[in-house]
């Protein structure tokens, strides 16, 4: 009976150790998957920030252009009034 218990113990140990290699591969795949998800999240965040900065820059350029145009129109009106007199 002790011999049979000993054989089962050895067989159980070999089976447990054999599955350990698969577990290591699964852990590596899991770590790679998490790393890829984090990289994708960082890329997405960077793209979003770039879009926000570009949008903000475009709004500021439009505001500057409209202000410059308004100043030009005001100066033109002032010059027209002087020329009439």
Beta strands, then each sheet from edge to edge (+ up, - down):
end
